[in-house]
Amino acid sequence: MDHFAAANVLRLLSISGHLLRLPATTRATAVVLFHRVNDYLKTTDMSNVPQDALREQALVMALLNLASKQTESHRKLRDIVNCTYWAYNHNASQDKGHLQIGKEYWTWRDILVTTELVVLRILNFDLQVHLPFQWLPEIIDDICAQDKWDFSGGVGGRNAILLAQVSWDYVCLAVSVERIVTKHSALSLALACVFVAMKAAKFRLPWTVEKWCGPYQKQGSCTVDQLRDAIKDMSRFA
């Protein structure tokens, strides 16, 4: 899949995911699954697969359905088909609206089922995704608990909420970039996103990067070099 098509899939995942009111973690799961699928498509001959199953709209429907089931944020197939159809076909000059139950709807639903099977085989039925979101509360709570923090330069009250919001936004950005989310572990990215968010908010980090990474390094979850590398990649977006 070329860069333009991949970018369009990411755009449709975002629009359709919001229309379906899916949680951010579900939308992010769909995005990471797409990165894995796209990486496979770059190096594999798929000529024996029905071409309809690899269309952008079909991939978006299948990925959202799989992600919603994986994260237990279930949505009706009709809603997934309709929202994706609207997102794909909507433009300022001609709005096709939603699909009515009819021939075209059932055609797309059949394509969704076929594409879902193709995606599952590509992923070897492994839909488990480790996201940085789950680490954010622990990391930010640990920072807020430090005695070195004060309200003016540290994190407290509203400042803690601001840090959490900005860190969350950076995680959403990191997940959308294939070379970043496939390169770094979930913990490394979470720490890097909080670090970059603190710099953006002009908060002081109470430790050196080495000391901050220490407890996680002992667990074997993240090394100093891995954290520095993740911070370097994320700093490009700061």
N, C-alpha and C positions, 0 to 999 in steps of 0.2 A: 504494500500500500504506500503510495507516494505521500509526501509531506502535506500536500493540500488536502488529500482525502483523510489522512489521519487527523489533521486539524479540524476538519469538518465533523468527524466522529466525536471528537472531544467537545466541540461546540454543541452538538446535538445531545450528547450525554448530559451536559450542564442544563440546557433548556428543558429537555424532557424530564430530567430528574427533579427540577424545581416545579414543573407543572404537576408532577405526581406527588409533590410534597414529601420527597424522600429525605431522610436524614443525611447530613453531610457525610457521615461514615459510609452510608450505603452508596452514595454517589461516588465517593472516593474509591470504594471497593470496585465498582464498575470500571472506573478509570484505570486502576492498576491491572485488572483483568484484561482490559483492552491492550495495555502496553505489552503484556505477555503474549497475547494473541498476535499483535502486530509484529512483534519480534520474530515469532514463528513464521508468519507469512512472508517476511523478507527473504527467508532462506529456503523455503519449501515450495515445491511445485504443487499447486492446488487445482490443476486442470481437471482432475477427476471428481471435483466437488461441484455441485450445482451452483452456477454463477450467481443466481439470485440470493443464495445463502451468504455470499460475501459482500453484498451491497451494503453501503454505509447505513442505510435505514434499518436493514435487517440486523446488522451487528449491534446497533444501538438498542433495539428492542430486546434481543437475546441477552445482552450484557446487563441491562437494567433488570430483566426478569431474574436472571441468575443471582445478581447481587442482592436483590430484594429478598430472595429466598435464603441466601447465605447469611444475611444479617437479620433475618426474621422481621423484615419490614414489608410484608407481603402486599402486593397490589394485584388487582384483577388484570387478566390478560387483555381484556377489552380496553381498559384504561391505558395500559402500556402501548398497545397498538395505536390507539387514538392520539395520545399525546405525542408520540414519536412521529406519526404521520403529519400532524399539525406542524410540529417544529421543522420538519423536513420541507414541507410544501408551502409554508407561510411566507409571504413577502408583502411588501407595501402595495403592490399593484394588483395582486390576485390572491385572495385568501380562500383556499379550498374548503376551509372549515373542518369539521370532524367527519370521520367515516360513519356512515350508517350501516347497520347490519345488512350485508348484501354480499354480492360476489367478490368485490374488491376487498372487503374486510376479511372474508374467509380465506382469500388468497394470501393476504399478509399474515394472517394467523398461522396458516400452514407453513409459510416461509419462516416465521419466527421459530416454530418447533424444529424445523430442519436446521436452521442456523444454530439453535441452542445445542443440538446434538453435535454439530461440527465443532463448536467452541469447546464443549466438554471433552471431546476427543483430543483436540489440540492441547488442552490443559491437563490431559490425563486424569480428568475428573477431580483435579485438585483445585478447589475454589478458596482455600484458606489464604487470607491476606492479613499481614501484620501492618497495621497503620500507626503512624506517630501520634495520632489523637489520644490514644489510651494512656500515653506517658505524660501528657501535659499537666493534669491535675497534680500528680505526684511531684513533678519537677518544680512547678510554681509554688506549691505548698512548702516545699523544702526551702526555696529561696525566701519566702515570706517569713519563715520561722527563724531566720538568722537574726541574732541580736545586733548585727552591724547595720541592719537596715534602719533608716529613719524615714519619716514621711516626705521630707523635702527631696531626698535623692534616692531613696529606696522604694520598696514596694510595700504599700499598705493601703487598706481601704479601697478607694476608687482606683488607685494606681494598680493594684493587683488585678482588678477587673480589666483595666486597659491592657495590661501585659498579657492576660489570658486571651483577650480578643485579637490583639495583634499577632500573637503567637499562633493562634488558630488560623488566621488568614495566611500566614506564611506556610503553615502545613498544607493548607489547601493548594497553595501555589506549587509547593514542592511535589505534591502528588501528581499534579498535572504535567510535570516535565519528566519525560521518560528517562532521560540519561541520569537524572537525579534520584528518582524514586527506585530505579532498578539497581543503582550503584550503592546506595547507603542503607544501613539497617534502620528499622523504625525508630529505635532509641537514639541513634546518632542524629537522625533528622529532627527528632523532637527537641533534643538538646540544642542543636544548631539553630532551629527556628526560634527557640526562646532566647538564645544568645543574640541573634540578629534583631529580634523584637525589642530586647532591652537596649541595644544600641540606638535603635530608631526612636525609642521613647526617652533616651538619654538617662537611663537608670544605670547605677553603678553595680557591677558584679562583685560580690563580696569575696570571691576567691579567684585564683588563677585558673586557667583552663585545665591545667594538670590536676589541681586539687578538686575541682568540680567534677572531673571525670573519674576521680579515684574510686568512689564506692561502686560505680558501674563497672570499672575496669576489674575490680576484684571479683565481680560476679561473672566476668568474661563476656559481658554484654556489649561493651564499647571501650575501645582503646583511645588513648590521647590522639594518636595519629589519625584514627578514623574520625574522631570528633573535629579535629582541625580541618580535615579534608571536607567534611560536610559543611562546616562554617564557611570555608572558602567558597564553596559552590553557592551557598545560600546568600552570601554577602553580595553577590552580583546583582541580587534583586533588591538590596536595601536602598 
